[in-house]
Amino acid sequence: MKDSDEIALIKDKEWSIIDGQACRVSHFTPFASIEDRKIQNKGLTMPYACISLECIKLKHEVNGYITHTTDFINLWEAFKVRGIEAGEEVIVTWTKRNYKKYYKVFFY
């Protein structure tokens, strides 16, 4: 992979390049918000947020698009509600390894 190649992690196939890796979130850019415990999203097909990730496995920072409700709520809580102080980091992992076999059928 060349350094000039841009990677956008949107679907499971793209996210799988970092399967099981711990990655640091350097930026959180929400496209939605949470008001009265409900997600306020601008459109049904738009991701909830974009996160910039630094992973040992990758040579440069990549953007990952958050489309799962629980993932968005957890990131919102960390960045917008609690806040990240100097010296703290948000680490995320992505994997399908723990899915039950019958559950995997829906994602392939």
C-alpha positions in Angstrom: 0.0 0.0 0.0 1.4 3.4 -0.9 1.3 6.3 1.6 -0.8 8.3 -0.9 -3.6 5.6 -0.8 -6.5 6.8 1.3 -8.4 4.3 3.3 -11.9 4.9 4.5 -13.4 2.3 6.8 -17.1 2.2 6.1 -18.3 -1.4 5.7 -17.2 -4.5 7.6 -15.0 -5.6 4.7 -13.0 -2.3 5.0 -12.9 -2.4 8.8 -11.6 -5.9 8.7 -8.1 -4.6 7.8 -7.7 -3.7 11.5 -9.5 -6.7 12.9 -8.5 -7.2 16.5 -6.1 -4.3 16.5 -6.2 -1.6 19.2 -6.3 1.8 17.6 -6.1 5.3 19.1 -8.8 7.7 18.2 -7.2 11.0 17.4 -10.3 12.9 16.3 -14.1 12.5 16.7 -16.3 14.3 14.2 -20.0 13.7 14.9 -22.5 14.1 12.1 -25.4 13.4 14.5 -26.0 14.4 18.1 -27.8 13.0 21.1 -30.7 15.0 22.6 -33.1 13.7 25.2 -31.3 10.3 25.1 -32.2 10.0 21.3 -29.8 10.2 18.4 -30.6 13.1 16.1 -29.2 12.2 12.7 -29.4 14.2 9.5 -30.3 11.3 7.2 -30.9 7.6 7.3 -27.9 6.8 5.0 -25.4 9.2 6.6 -23.0 7.8 9.2 -23.3 9.0 12.8 -19.7 10.2 13.0 -16.2 9.9 11.6 -13.2 9.0 13.7 -9.5 9.3 12.8 -7.6 6.3 13.8 -3.9 5.5 14.4 -3.1 1.8 14.3 0.3 0.1 14.4 -0.8 -2.1 11.5 -1.3 0.9 9.2 1.3 3.3 8.0 -0.8 6.4 8.3 -4.0 7.7 10.0 -7.3 6.4 8.5 -10.9 7.6 8.8 -13.5 5.2 10.2 -17.2 6.0 9.8 -19.5 5.0 12.6 -22.8 3.5 11.6 -23.6 1.4 14.6 -25.8 3.1 17.2 -24.1 1.7 20.3 -20.6 2.6 19.0 -21.8 6.2 18.4 -23.3 6.5 21.8 -20.1 5.2 23.5 -17.9 7.6 21.5 -20.4 10.5 22.2 -20.2 9.8 25.9 -16.4 9.7 25.9 -15.8 12.8 23.8 -18.8 15.0 24.3 -20.2 14.1 27.8 -17.2 13.0 29.8 -14.5 14.7 27.7 -10.9 13.6 27.1 -8.3 15.3 29.2 -4.6 15.8 28.5 -2.8 12.6 28.8 -5.9 10.4 28.2 -6.5 8.4 25.1 -9.5 6.7 23.5 -8.7 3.2 22.2 -11.1 1.2 20.0 -11.0 -2.2 18.5 -13.0 -3.7 15.8 -13.6 -7.4 15.4 -16.1 -10.0 14.3 -14.3 -12.9 16.0 -16.7 -13.1 18.9 -19.9 -13.3 16.9 -21.8 -16.6 17.1 -21.8 -18.6 13.9 -25.5 -17.9 13.3 -24.9 -14.2 13.7 -22.1 -14.1 11.2 -24.5 -15.1 8.4 -26.1 -11.6 8.4 -22.8 -9.9 7.8 -21.3 -11.8 4.9 
